[in-house]
Amino acid sequence: MRSDRSTDGYESLVLADGRRLAYTVTGPANGAAVIYCHGAIGTPVQATVDLARMTRLLGVRYIAPSRPGVGGSDPLPGRTILDFADDVRQLVDALSLERVSVAGVSAGGPYALAVAHGLGDRVDRVAVCSSLSPLCAPHRTPGMSRRIRLALAAVAVAPGLCECLGDAVLPIVAEHPWLVSQVIAAHAAASERARLGSPEERRAASRSFLDAACGGVGGMIDDYLTYSSAWGFDATEVGCEVHLWHGLCDPLVPVEHALQLAAALRRCRIFFDPDEGHHFFRTSLGRILGVLIGRQVDAGRGLETTIDGVRALIAQR
């Protein structure tokens, strides 16, 4: 294995099978190591809003690998969620990290749990925010709007056609990057819109998408097909403590996913907010990372509760 810095801004590791794993590192070199498993549209080369400041404040070394075919990472046809755990194990070894914590957001939640399962005792804690569960494929989720379900179902049924259409649209998005933030804002909770509407957040959103799609949208489509399939392990097999964060106003990953995960996980702390949506991680970054590494942080939202407490919150809506 060989690690180096690539010309496109990512650092990269050549894995045992010859593939390139691209990743970014933010924060102090001696900080508490957190592996970040990105959502559906990847991680930008440049740190997102507040990340650099927050990692310095908390003393976190924030390591964000891009999954196969996304960003600068080479594709791996036919891969599973568990395969990514081995990629991360090789990265952790290359960086000489004995122990890590893991954070996964949205589509990255299953991958974060897979890393915890695959690395075992080397993982201290996991935080999953707005995460999918094995409840069902995302496009079959109860409570999701029909418009979103149909779009995701099209990806599942006709991935090749969707890839062609997506690649044709990429030059338009590159020319008009504000389109990405418009789509994101359309699926944001009311409590999130002011923050997501800032110029910095709009730039971060478009940068994330365009970085992830630097080799075309095929990698993101393959990623969707991967996390829509069977996980290959049971959530009950995850031994470390898992922090589960979810907003009750999430239109993309409805709360049923969080409830199933909470019921399945052996050691689970549950943090819910009745007003937050799918961008809970971005609005509460400091607190989520702080709790993950065992530091008290007041900033951010999210009430620690129980499954019965979540059901009570749902009943009050």
Beta strands, then each sheet from edge to edge (+ up, - down):
strand 1: 2-5
strand 2: 11-14
strand 3: 20-26
strand 4: 32-37
strand 5: 60-65
strand 6: 100-105
strand 7: 123-129
strand 8: 241-247
strand 9: 268-273
strand 10: 303-305
sheet 1: 1+ 2- 3+ 5- 4- 6- 7- 8- 9- 10+
end
